[in-house]
Amino acid sequence: MPASAIREIVGPEIWESYYKFSVERNPWDKVISHYFWDPNKMKQDLSFRDFILSGQALKSNFERYSLNGILAVDRLIRYDRLYHELGEVSQILSLPDNVGETMQGFSAKSGYRQDRDIESFYDRVTREIVEIFFAREIRLLNFKFGGGRG
């Protein structure tokens, strides 16, 4: 649900009083994940390059944690640092347990994608498309191509 809808539901007073955080993934890694999970791609049997060129891969979450293009959360967590940063959020919120430690026992990985080498999926053009489309996320969290897998 986008931040604007949540703010509308809870109202400005509650919105401002709550500690808000969201999680963002390295865009180059996220696009690969979309490629392996996108049912439309499977129906069309697209190559990874064609998947990006089709625009199907370009699904930003920026509007979920921003209002009018401005970051609306107190903290934006990098997915590749999820457990550590959730531990810090647990401390900030004075939670009785470290959420990051608790979550380390869970796995959401499907096993569909055996190759974790991000660089091998991209050529210059597809790498730049992702870089341009996800420029806000890359700048906000200092993502690097191939860095911060997760």
Secondary structure as GFF3:
##gff-version 3
##sequence-region A 1 150
A	DSSP	alpha_helix	3	10	.	.	.	ID=ss1
A	DSSP	alpha_helix	12	17	.	.	.	ID=ss2
A	DSSP	beta_strand	21	24	.	.	.	ID=ss3
A	DSSP	alpha_helix	27	37	.	.	.	ID=ss4
A	DSSP	alpha_helix	39	44	.	.	.	ID=ss5
A	DSSP	alpha_helix	48	53	.	.	.	ID=ss6
A	DSSP	three_ten_helix	62	64	.	.	.	ID=ss7
A	DSSP	beta_strand	66	67	.	.	.	ID=ss8
A	DSSP	beta_strand	70	71	.	.	.	ID=ss9
A	DSSP	beta_strand	75	78	.	.	.	ID=ss10
A	DSSP	three_ten_helix	79	81	.	.	.	ID=ss11
A	DSSP	alpha_helix	82	92	.	.	.	ID=ss12
A	DSSP	alpha_helix	99	103	.	.	.	ID=ss13
A	DSSP	three_ten_helix	118	121	.	.	.	ID=ss14
A	DSSP	alpha_helix	124	133	.	.	.	ID=ss15
A	DSSP	alpha_helix	135	141	.	.	.	ID=ss16
###
